[in-house]
Amino acid sequence: MFVGVANTIDEEMNITGVKNDTTKNTAHIRAILQFVNSMEAENENGLHFN
């Protein structure tokens, strides 16, 4: 599975900052990360992550 994310966050922000942020500016990226994490946690969905 391929999941793409548009980099629309400030230059100073990194992935850890996004995960801890609660503003609207990073809401879409946090939602995508939550989706990916849930798919990775499900071992029997037939998807392969590299």
C-alpha positions as CSV (number, residue, x, y, z in Angstrom):
1,M,0.0,0.0,0.0
2,F,1.2,3.5,-0.8
3,V,0.1,6.4,1.3
4,G,1.2,9.9,0.4
5,V,1.2,13.0,2.5
6,A,1.5,16.6,1.2
7,N,4.1,18.5,3.3
8,T,2.1,21.5,4.3
9,I,3.6,22.0,7.8
10,D,6.1,24.6,8.9
11,E,9.8,24.0,8.2
12,E,10.5,23.8,12.0
13,M,8.0,21.0,12.5
14,N,9.0,17.4,12.3
15,I,7.0,14.1,12.5
16,T,7.3,14.0,16.3
17,G,6.0,17.5,16.5
18,V,3.1,16.7,14.3
19,K,2.1,13.7,16.4
20,N,2.1,15.9,19.6
21,D,0.5,18.9,17.9
22,T,-3.2,19.6,18.4
23,T,-3.8,22.5,16.0
24,K,-5.9,22.5,12.8
25,N,-2.7,23.0,10.8
26,T,-1.6,19.4,11.3
27,A,-5.0,17.7,11.7
28,H,-4.9,16.2,8.2
29,I,-1.4,14.7,8.7
30,R,-2.3,13.3,12.1
31,A,-5.4,11.7,10.6
32,I,-3.3,10.1,7.9
33,L,-0.7,8.9,10.4
34,Q,-3.5,7.4,12.6
35,F,-4.9,5.6,9.5
36,V,-1.4,4.2,8.6
37,N,-0.8,3.1,12.2
38,S,-4.1,1.3,12.4
39,M,-3.4,-0.5,9.1
40,E,0.0,-1.6,10.2
41,A,-1.4,-2.9,13.5
42,E,-3.9,-5.1,11.7
43,N,-1.8,-8.2,10.7
44,E,-4.5,-10.0,8.8
45,N,-5.5,-7.3,6.3
46,G,-3.2,-8.5,3.5
47,L,-1.4,-5.2,3.3
48,H,2.4,-5.0,3.2
49,F,4.3,-2.0,4.6
50,N,8.0,-1.4,3.9
